[in-house]
C-alpha cells in the first residue's frame, strides 16, 4: 500500500508557556521510575487548524516533556510511563454544542469557555451551558454560531468574534450585545470578525475577513454605545494596510501591533498612547527567500520571553527576531 505524502502542519493557534530544556531521553528509557517527567510546553502550544484529524471533541496537545531526575520516589500517578496522564473528554454527549472546538478561554471566575462551529459553551467542570444565535433577538444574542475567537478584557467583558459580528458578554449576568458591520459612523466595517486582541490602554483591536482593521477605544464602558474606529486597506499608500483580510492579531511587550493574513505577509505598527497606530510596516513574503522571509497564509502570532515573534502558518512555524530584524524557519512539522 502506498504511503500518502506528508503534509505541512497547519498551525492555527499559538500560546506562549514557560520554556523547557531537552529531556534526557536515555535516562527516561533506562530508569523511568526515577525520572520526574514534568509535562510543559516549550515556547508554544500549537493547535492544528483541522482538529477533526485528532478525533472529535475537545483535544489537548502537549508538545514537550521536560524530564529531570527526581531526588526521591515519584509521588504523582502520571509522572512515568507506568502511569500515563489521564484526560477527560468533554463531548457532545456531555452537552457540548458541537465537536469542533476552535477556541478556549478561562475567565476571571474560573469558568472554561469553548468556541465551536455551532455555538459558545461555558463549562463549570460538571455542566455545559450553550449560547447560540437567537433570530428573534439578534442584537442581544450570539452574532453567529461559528466562533472564531475569544477574549476577556480588563473590564471583564468576554468578546466573541463570529461570522455574524462581534459579541460582548457580561459573564456575571450573561447579558450579551452584538455589534455588526454597517455604513453608519462608528460602525464596524464588516460583520465577519476573524481576530481580536487588547492593548495596554484597553483598546480592543478587531480584524475582519474583508474590510481591514477596527478598534474599540479603551475609554468605552459597558452599557454605553460602542463607536468603532476603522482602518480600511489602502494598498496604494506605503504606510497603509496592504490587504483587507486579517486572520491574526498580537500586541507585543513593546506595544507593537502585529497583523497576519492568509493573503500573505506580516504587518507591524507601533501603537502610541492612547493606542493610535503609527504607519503600517509591511513585511511581504519573498518567493526567492522562502526560508528567511515571512510566510504566506498566517494563522497565529505570539511572542516568547526573549522578545522573539513566533508566526504559525500553513507552512509550519516561523520565528522573527525584531532587534535586529531576521527571519528563520524554526520548525517544520509534517503529518502523515
N, C-alpha and C positions, 0 to 999 in steps of 0.2 A: 504494500500500500504506500502510495506516495506521501511524503511528509509535506504538509502545507507550508508555504513560505512564512517567515516571521514578519510580524507587523510591528511598527513602532508603537510604544505605549503612549496613549493619548492622555496627557496629564491635564486634569480638569480642575484640581484644587490643590493649593499648597498652603500648609500651615506650619510655621516655624515651631520647633521644640528645642530642648537642650541638646547640645552636641554629645557625641559618644565616640570613644576610641574603638579601633577594630577589635573584635573579640579574639580571645586565644582559643581558636577552634581545636587545636591539638589537645590542649588540656581538657577542653569540654568533652571531646570524644573519649579520651583515655580514662577520665575520672569524673563523670557527670555529677555524681553526688557531692563532690567537693567544690563545685563551681556554683556561684550565685549568679544566675542569668537574669540580669535586670533588663526588662523589655523597655526600650526607649527609642525615640526616633532621632536619627542623626540628621540634623538640619531641617528636614522637611517631612511632612506626611503627604502622600500622594494618593488621591482617589481617582480611579480611571473614569473617563467620560462615559464609558459603556459599562455600568455596574452590573448589567444582566449577565455579562461574561463570568462574573464571580458567583452567580446564583441570585435568587430572588430575596427581597427583604433588605434588612439593614446589615451591611457588612463593614467590618473594621479591618484595616490593613496595617500591620506592623512591619516596618521595613528593616529594622536593625535590632540585633540583640547585643547588648553590652555585657560581656562575660568577664567577671573578675573573681579571683579566688577568694572564697569565704574563709574567715578565720575559724568559724565553728560550724556545727551542723546547720543545714538549711531548715528554716522554720516554716516558710511558706509552701503550700502544697504544690504550686505551679512553677516552682523555680528550677525544675530539672526536667529532662526528657521523660523521666518515670512518671511525672505528674504534670502533663501539659496544661496550658491555660484553658480555661473554660469560658465559652462565650454564650451570652444569652441572645437568642434570636427573636427579634420583635418583627412579626409578620402581619399580613392581613388577617390571619386567624386570631390575632391578639387585638385587632381593632385598627391597625394601620390602614390608612385610606387607600394606599397603592404601594406596590413593591419597589418602585424605582425611587430611591432616596437620593436627592440631588444636593441637599444642604443640611447641615446640623448646627444647631446653636444651643448653648446652655445659657439661660437668662440669669439675672441677678438674684432670683429667688431659688434657683437650682433646677427649674424645670428644663427638660430637653424638648427642643422644637425640631421637627423634621419636615423639610420641604420636599414634596413629591411631585410627580407629574399629574396628580389628581388631588390636590388639597394640601393644607397645612395641618400638622399634627402636634399636639402637646402631650408629652409623656411624663408622668409623675413617678415612674418606677413600677406602677401596677396597672394603671389605666391610660388609655389613649383618648384624647378629645380631638375631634376633627373639625376644621374650619374650611368651608367651601364657599364659592360664589353663590349669592342669592339674587336671582334675576329680578325679584320684586323689590329688593333693597340694594341696588348695585353700588351706591356710594357709601354704605355702611357695612359692607361685607368684603370678602376677599376679591381682589380685582380679577383673578383668573385662576383656574385650577393648577396650572403649571407654575411652580415656584422656582425661580432662578437664583435667588439669594436671600440671605437673612442677615440682619444687623441690629444689635441693640445699642442705641446711642447713649450719651451721657445723661440724657433726661430720663432714660428708662424705656423709651418708646422702642418697640420692635418694628423694624421696617422690613417689608416683604416685597421683593421685586418679582413681578409676574409678567406674563404676556398680555395682561389687560390693565396695567397701571401699577403705581406704587402705593402699597397699603401700609398704613401706620396703625399699630395695635397697642393699646394700653394693656399690659399683661396683668394688671391688678383688677381692672373692671371688665376686661375682654371686649371693650368697645373698639371699633375699627373704623377707619376713614380711608377711602381710596381716592387717589388723585390720578387723573388721566390726561393724556395729551390733548391739546386744543389750540385754537387760534387766539384766544383771549390773552391779554397781557398778564404775565405771571404764571401762565400755564406751563406744564411740561411740554416739551417739543414732540414727544412720542409716548404712546402707551405701552410699548414693548420695552421693558426695563431689564437689562442684562446684568448690571453690576452696581453695587453701592458700597461706599466707604465714608468714614467720618474723619475729619482732620482735627487738629488740637484746638481749633477755635469753635468746634461744634458744628461746622458746616457739613452737610450731607451731600456728597458728590454722587451723581447718578449717571450711569452710562446707558445709552439707548441702543436699540438694534440698528436704527437707520437715520437718526436725527442728531447725532453728536452727544454733547455733554451738557448736563444741567446741574444746578446747585441750589439747595435749600439753605438759606443763611442760618448761622448759628444763633441769631437773635430771635428766631421763631420759637414760640412756646406752644405746647399742646393746647388745643381748644381755639386757637386763633386761625384765621385763613392763611393758607400757605401760598407764598409768592416765590416762584422759582426763577432763577436767572439761568439762561441757556446760552450755550456756545456752539453754534452750528459748524459744520465742516466748511472749510474755506481752503481748498487746495491751491488757489491762485496766490494766496498770501504765504510768504515764507515763515511767518510766525503764527499761522492758523492751523487748525486741526486738518490733517491730510485726508481724513475719511470720516464718514458719519457713523460707522458701526464701531461700538465699543463692547468688548467682551470681558475685560478685566481692569480693575482699578486698585491702586495701592498708594498709601501715603507713607513715605519712609521717615526715619528719625530726624532728617534734615528738612522736613516739611516740603519734600518734593513729591508731586503727584505724578504717578506713573500710569500710563494708559496703554492697554494692549488690545489688539484687534485680530480677528481671523482674516481680515483683509490683508494684513501684512505689516510687520514692523512694530516699533515701540515709540511712544511719545512721552516726553518728560516736561513738566512745568513746575517751576519753583513758586510755592504759594507765599503770598505776602499778607500780613495782618490787614484786615481780619479774614484772610483766606482768599484774596483776589489772586488769580493766576497770572504769572508773567507770560511771555511769549511761549508758544508750544514748540519744543525742540524735537525734531523728528529723526529717529534712527531707522532708516529703511533697511530691509534685508538686501544682501548683495549676493546674487547667484554665483559670482566668481569667488566669493569667500564664504561658502555655506557653513564652515565650522568656526568662523571668527566674526560673524556678523549676526544681528538679531534674527530670530527665527520668524517664519511666517506662521499665521494661524495661531495666535497666542490665546491661551485659555486661562492662565493664572499667573499672578505675580506675588512675590513675598520677599522678605529681607532677613538675613541672619544677623547674629550678634556682631559680626565683623563688618557690617555695612555692605555686604555683597548682595546684589539683587538677583533673585532666582526667578526664572521665567519658564513656565510649563507650556509646552506646545504639542502639536501632533507629531513632532519630530523628536520628542524627548525633553530633557531638562537642560536649560542653558543657565550659565551664571554670568553676571555682568558686574565688573568692578568699576566704581564710579570715580575714584581718585587714585591714579589716573584712569581714564576710560579704557576698558578692554573687554573683549567678549571671549568666552570659552565654552565649548560644548563640554559640560561637566559630566553628563550621564546620558547614555542612550540605552533605553530599555526596550526589549522586544518580547512579545508574547507569541507563543506558537498558535 
